[in-house]
C-alpha cells in the first residue's frame, strides 16, 4: 500500500522498494518515527448480534425512519450531526 500510494504521488523510492514493491521493516520504522501521531491498534471483535443486525432490511428501515423524523422538521444539512455510541 505504501509503495502504490507513493508511486501515485511521484515520490522517490529506495531501489529495494522498487524491486520488491513492498515496504520493509526499516521503512516502516522510519515512517513511524516521522509520524509520531500514528499508532497501531488491534481491531476489536465484533459482537455477533451487531453483525446479524446489520442487513439490507434493517438499513432500509433505519433510513426510512431517519427520513420520517427529519422531513417534517425541515433541518438544513448543516444542522444534522452524526454521533455514535462512543
ABEGO torsion letter per residue (X at the ends): XAAAAAAAAGBBBBAAAAAAGBBBAAAAAAAAAABAABBBBBBBBBBAAAAAABBAAAAAAAAAAAAAAAAAAGBBAAABBBBBAX
